[in-house]
Amino acid sequence: MYGLTVRWSLAAAPADTLAKLRDYVENESHAKFAGLPGLRFKTWRAREGEWFEGTYVFVSDDARAQFQADFEQRAAEVPGTKLVGSLPVVEPFEVVAVVRGPAGFRSAAKFEA
């Protein structure tokens, strides 16, 4: 499988940036990516005060490359960049394997504390 990470540093971002990013994912981004052609899944990950990341897995190298090229052209204007205040690092990778554990998989737009 074909992965891509888009990671913004939160090191110099205002203290409430991660809360704003959570709201953005819940209210806009989750639904937007649910319909992205060629996307197997996306995970939003974060470490408070360190980084915020979108991790994508695509059905093909071509689907990943198309998304990456489009994203990189508009990276300065995407909501994540505007909320964080700096450009992300974009990095393709190989997904060696995925396993679904006995607890299953839940797709949710809301952060669970």
Backbone as CSV, one residue per row, in Angstrom:
resi,resn,N_x,N_y,N_z,CA_x,CA_y,CA_z,C_x,C_y,C_z
1,MET,0.842,-1.174,0.000,0.000,0.000,0.000,0.886,1.236,0.000
2,TYR,0.290,2.352,-0.316,1.039,3.568,-0.585,0.616,4.667,0.376
3,GLY,1.524,5.057,1.267,1.214,6.032,2.295,1.832,7.385,2.043
4,LEU,1.300,8.370,2.751,1.802,9.736,2.686,1.549,10.379,4.042
5,THR,2.560,11.060,4.583,2.343,11.847,5.785,2.494,13.323,5.450
6,VAL,1.670,14.115,6.099,1.726,15.576,6.011,1.792,16.055,7.453
7,ARG,2.941,16.588,7.855,3.159,16.917,9.269,3.553,18.373,9.455
8,TRP,2.802,19.024,10.352,3.097,20.395,10.740,3.721,20.392,12.122
9,SER,4.733,21.199,12.328,5.308,21.377,13.650,4.412,22.305,14.462
10,LEU,4.148,21.933,15.701,3.380,22.789,16.612,4.285,23.510,17.602
11,ALA,5.597,23.326,17.459,6.553,23.881,18.422,6.421,25.393,18.593
12,ALA,6.179,26.120,17.520,6.078,27.575,17.597,4.640,28.068,17.439
13,ALA,3.683,27.149,17.408,2.276,27.512,17.213,1.656,28.004,18.524
14,PRO,0.619,28.845,18.440,-0.077,29.283,19.652,-0.611,28.089,20.454
15,ALA,-0.769,28.268,21.744,-1.151,27.177,22.647,-2.481,26.512,22.291
16,ASP,-3.423,27.233,21.696,-4.744,26.666,21.382,-4.821,26.052,19.981
17,THR,-3.704,25.918,19.299,-3.710,25.441,17.913,-4.253,24.026,17.790
18,LEU,-3.853,23.112,18.652,-4.337,21.740,18.539,-5.845,21.662,18.751
19,ALA,-6.387,22.438,19.666,-7.842,22.470,19.864,-8.542,22.950,18.595
20,LYS,-7.983,23.961,17.943,-8.560,24.467,16.691,-8.461,23.416,15.583
21,LEU,-7.341,22.689,15.546,-7.187,21.629,14.549,-8.194,20.498,14.789
22,ARG,-8.424,20.135,16.048,-9.437,19.116,16.354,-10.810,19.552,15.859
23,ASP,-11.174,20.808,16.113,-12.460,21.332,15.641,-12.544,21.281,14.126
24,TYR,-11.478,21.665,13.450,-11.457,21.636,11.988,-11.670,20.213,11.472
25,VAL,-10.968,19.242,12.053,-11.132,17.846,11.616,-12.572,17.406,11.830
26,GLU,-13.121,17.665,13.008,-14.484,17.235,13.328,-15.534,17.888,12.427
27,ASN,-15.389,19.179,12.169,-16.434,19.922,11.462,-16.288,19.976,9.953
28,GLU,-15.086,19.730,9.426,-14.881,19.871,7.981,-14.068,18.745,7.351
29,SER,-12.869,18.526,7.871,-11.904,17.671,7.189,-12.343,16.212,7.105
30,HIS,-12.909,15.673,8.183,-13.309,14.274,8.207,-14.255,13.968,7.049
31,ALA,-15.288,14.750,6.885,-16.268,14.526,5.807,-15.637,14.720,4.429
32,LYS,-14.760,15.692,4.310,-14.095,15.965,3.028,-13.311,14.754,2.552
33,PHE,-12.537,14.145,3.442,-11.694,13.025,3.033,-12.443,11.708,2.928
34,ALA,-13.629,11.622,3.508,-14.431,10.404,3.394,-14.796,10.117,1.937
35,GLY,-14.782,11.121,1.092,-15.137,10.942,-0.309,-13.981,11.079,-1.282
36,LEU,-12.748,11.058,-0.804,-11.594,11.253,-1.685,-11.318,9.993,-2.508
37,PRO,-11.445,10.056,-3.829,-11.169,8.881,-4.668,-9.736,8.378,-4.481
38,GLY,-9.582,7.069,-4.391,-8.265,6.459,-4.275,-7.731,6.362,-2.858
39,LEU,-8.447,6.950,-1.889,-7.995,6.914,-0.496,-8.565,5.685,0.206
40,ARG,-7.690,4.869,0.783,-8.150,3.732,1.606,-8.559,4.223,2.986
41,PHE,-7.677,5.012,3.626,-8.024,5.615,4.909,-7.083,6.765,5.221
42,LYS,-7.531,7.596,6.138,-6.717,8.700,6.632,-6.825,8.708,8.145
43,THR,-5.711,8.979,8.794,-5.667,9.127,10.242,-5.067,10.484,10.561
44,TRP,-5.677,11.196,11.489,-5.127,12.445,11.970,-4.452,12.135,13.302
45,ARG,-3.174,12.511,13.423,-2.419,12.221,14.643,-1.813,13.517,15.178
46,ALA,-1.574,13.544,16.492,-0.989,14.756,17.081,-0.242,14.426,18.363
47,ARG,0.722,15.281,18.647,1.398,15.313,19.952,1.380,16.775,20.387
48,GLU,0.641,17.036,21.454,0.458,18.400,21.965,1.798,19.130,22.047
49,GLY,1.850,20.312,21.429,3.051,21.133,21.470,4.181,20.663,20.582
50,GLU,4.005,19.530,19.906,5.073,18.984,19.061,4.690,18.966,17.581
51,TRP,3.621,18.211,17.225,3.267,18.112,15.807,1.815,17.690,15.618
52,PHE,1.307,17.973,14.424,-0.014,17.540,13.959,0.194,16.933,12.582
53,GLU,-0.409,15.771,12.345,-0.115,15.035,11.109,-1.360,14.396,10.511
54,GLY,-1.428,14.437,9.201,-2.376,13.625,8.451,-1.607,12.456,7.857
55,THR,-2.077,11.239,8.107,-1.459,10.041,7.552,-2.463,9.411,6.599
56,TYR,-2.077,9.273,5.357,-2.967,8.789,4.297,-2.462,7.454,3.769
57,VAL,-3.393,6.585,3.392,-3.039,5.359,2.686,-3.919,5.284,1.441
58,PHE,-3.261,5.119,0.293,-3.932,5.129,-1.006,-3.928,3.749,-1.657
59,VAL,-4.818,3.548,-2.622,-4.939,2.260,-3.315,-3.811,2.015,-4.304
60,SER,-3.162,3.092,-4.755,-2.109,2.928,-5.761,-1.071,4.034,-5.623
61,ASP,0.088,3.788,-6.197,1.138,4.799,-6.222,0.676,6.012,-7.008
62,ASP,-0.082,5.779,-8.073,-0.590,6.881,-8.889,-1.550,7.766,-8.092
63,ALA,-2.456,7.155,-7.333,-3.400,7.933,-6.518,-2.649,8.774,-5.495
64,ARG,-1.638,8.173,-4.866,-0.835,8.918,-3.892,-0.094,10.062,-4.575
65,ALA,0.543,9.780,-5.695,1.330,10.801,-6.403,0.452,11.965,-6.845
66,GLN,-0.753,11.676,-7.325,-1.664,12.740,-7.750,-2.068,13.614,-6.566
67,PHE,-2.423,12.968,-5.458,-2.803,13.735,-4.273,-1.621,14.570,-3.781
68,GLN,-0.443,13.968,-3.706,0.740,14.666,-3.218,1.061,15.878,-4.084
69,ALA,1.039,15.710,-5.394,1.345,16.827,-6.294,0.349,17.966,-6.114
70,ASP,-0.932,17.635,-6.022,-1.964,18.650,-5.834,-1.786,19.342,-4.479
71,PHE,-1.558,18.550,-3.438,-1.395,19.119,-2.098,-0.190,20.053,-2.043
72,GLU,0.939,19.611,-2.574,2.150,20.427,-2.504,1.991,21.755,-3.234
73,GLN,1.188,21.790,-4.291,0.960,23.045,-5.018,0.171,24.049,-4.186
74,ARG,-0.694,23.552,-3.307,-1.548,24.459,-2.537,-1.280,24.401,-1.032
75,ALA,-0.157,23.824,-0.632,0.162,23.631,0.786,0.104,24.923,1.600
76,ALA,0.493,26.021,1.010,0.502,27.293,1.744,-0.907,27.786,2.063
77,GLU,-1.903,27.280,1.334,-3.271,27.771,1.497,-4.202,26.803,2.212
78,VAL,-3.751,25.603,2.557,-4.649,24.623,3.187,-4.937,25.035,4.632
79,PRO,-6.085,24.621,5.171,-6.451,25.009,6.530,-5.398,24.657,7.587
80,GLY,-4.758,23.492,7.493,-3.742,23.124,8.472,-2.613,24.143,8.538
81,THR,-2.143,24.571,7.388,-1.073,25.567,7.324,-1.528,26.899,7.906
82,LYS,-2.740,27.286,7.578,-3.251,28.557,8.101,-3.418,28.512,9.623
83,LEU,-3.896,27.390,10.142,-4.090,27.277,11.590,-2.764,27.197,12.352
84,VAL,-1.792,26.483,11.780,-0.502,26.294,12.450,0.419,27.486,12.234
85,GLY,0.405,28.035,11.032,1.261,29.177,10.737,2.583,28.818,10.096
86,SER,2.726,27.556,9.660,3.944,27.147,8.957,3.608,26.013,7.996
87,LEU,4.488,25.818,7.018,4.283,24.758,6.025,4.566,23.378,6.614
88,PRO,3.900,22.353,6.091,4.153,20.994,6.570,5.312,20.335,5.834
89,VAL,5.771,19.247,6.405,6.710,18.344,5.737,5.861,17.226,5.147
90,VAL,6.066,16.931,3.866,5.299,15.905,3.166,6.236,14.760,2.822
91,GLU,5.833,13.530,3.192,6.725,12.393,3.002,5.950,11.131,2.599
92,PRO,6.237,10.592,1.408,5.625,9.322,1.020,6.301,8.156,1.741
93,PHE,5.560,7.055,1.913,6.117,5.869,2.555,5.387,4.622,2.083
94,GLU,5.945,3.477,2.391,5.342,2.186,2.069,4.643,1.645,3.315
95,VAL,3.414,1.172,3.141,2.713,0.469,4.212,2.984,-1.012,3.996
96,VAL,3.699,-1.612,4.917,4.083,-3.017,4.783,2.897,-3.925,5.074
97,ALA,2.110,-3.608,6.087,0.957,-4.432,6.437,0.030,-3.641,7.347
98,VAL,-1.221,-4.064,7.399,-2.222,-3.503,8.303,-2.972,-4.674,8.920
99,VAL,-3.235,-4.603,10.206,-4.034,-5.631,10.859,-5.177,-4.945,11.605
100,ARG,-6.340,-5.556,11.569,-7.477,-5.066,12.343,-7.612,-5.977,13.553
101,GLY,-7.475,-5.426,14.727,-7.528,-6.206,15.958,-8.946,-6.603,16.327
102,PRO,-9.098,-7.394,17.363,-10.409,-7.899,17.752,-11.395,-6.810,18.167
103,ALA,-10.909,-5.644,18.541,-11.810,-4.545,18.909,-12.395,-3.855,17.690
104,GLY,-11.914,-4.205,16.493,-12.463,-3.613,15.275,-11.905,-2.236,14.976
105,PHE,-12.567,-1.550,14.079,-12.132,-0.240,13.636,-13.325,0.689,13.693
106,ARG,-13.133,1.873,14.235,-14.199,2.864,14.335,-13.768,4.122,13.610
107,SER,-14.581,4.570,12.692,-14.335,5.819,11.999,-15.110,6.917,12.715
108,ALA,-14.394,7.893,13.246,-15.034,8.954,14.009,-14.401,10.303,13.712
109,ALA,-15.232,11.323,13.605,-14.722,12.667,13.368,-14.363,13.365,14.658
110,LYS,-14.879,12.899,15.774,-14.693,13.588,17.052,-13.566,12.959,17.861
111,PHE,-12.760,13.801,18.465,-11.684,13.353,19.334,-12.281,12.667,20.560
112,GLU,-11.753,11.519,20.896,-12.226,10.802,22.083,-11.192,10.949,23.189
113,ALA,-11.603,11.505,24.300,-10.689,11.714,25.423,-10.514,10.411,26.197
